[in-house]
């Protein structure tokens, strides 16, 4: 057997691999010094060295070659392994961002639902895809997931599956499925499903929930989810393999359905108290009590007499926090909410409930603006008066350690931020939500178009033709036309008090792109799709001809792309007192 180099002797700056084009070790990423970040030809890589005590060299090489075939945006790429008489290691791409452990530390009581969905959506699709081919991650935990622009990216995919056993040095033991604790460690795709559900619960409830017993410590309800949804999540989080979800994509789709329209839950406080009592009763007690306890509880529910006014029904019921909602009319017309870290969020304007006709009402638009259809906005919302500025975005970027987007030499400050992707915009809204303890997001297409129209049916809120002093676009009559962005608010505001809805920068919105309005929602909500390859931009820009800046114009772009004429504005959700979802 070859005498391979001992990973314990590796040092920073050491050359490994071939002499002509070696990898240069930068720093170890684990305590055993078996995994390193290294450079080769100016590019960073992650190297994982073979450990003879963990398994066979043949299994290591076969496993590394097998997982080099896995390709998905939510999985960092793996490359074929390196093998010589001295060096044996696998190689994969370096993932930026921060690990999930650090990210969830910002949400000790659980992240907002939109943040959770953004984190887990692509990972669920990736896992479902590779599981069909019998492949799996194998050591999914808080450190093997990095968060990049609000998306979860899985690292080291399958890299430990050659080992005889996965131990605590490879994976957080809190995420171990029961089969990992057996003498003969069984590992399979549904092991990922177990870890995925525990991580999802950690995101919804806070990372500390992983230190507790899931059988007894999970709450009976979740404030952002319907009772039916939460009940299914609880079932899918059980230890038994038969309860694990067959499709992780289905789990995320069910969560997304709650984002704007949660189902009405039938659970009463009495039923919840009984559920809690059953779950918190030890298995030993349940065995002794047998069927009599269950039948007694059921009978108590069915036969409990209607209490007289002076009687007290002594069932333990959890103390519930009652939120008093502020009536919409009593809310201020404009808000500028303070940030925890200092400064304020973008100034926002209150928009009342409305019904309007959406799409090309002037018969001059493209097919994707048709058919014209009536849309109901049943609940008011706040939307930023101005496009998000460099000053506002730079505060976020510095606070989160992100790279500042270039300003093309036009200046920062009160100019709209540019050169940001859809993911960048989403990350900013998540940060605002964290900093204000309110829910911020990008506008829906419905919210955006109504805000731009301001009750008009013309091409622009001020008429069918552009006028000087109202828009910044190519030939709109301003000093910035076709040259650069203008400072926000340089042109007249529309009747809703909003600036630059036509021109200056095109604005990212929340929705997936669709080729037409066939099947579009008739009530305000985000319009999603199974294959969401493109997002929507609205409003035109300093670079575009006037036609592109009409209220009805919409066009697609890949969410990773950035441009000097693209920016965004934000919406702040108003809590509703009528039982509807706060994001509707």
Order of alpha helices (4+ residues) and beta strands (2+ residues): beta-beta-beta-beta-alpha-beta-beta-beta-alpha-alpha-beta-beta-alpha-alpha-alpha-alpha-alpha-alpha-alpha-beta-beta-beta-beta-beta-alpha-alpha-beta-alpha-beta-beta-beta-beta-beta
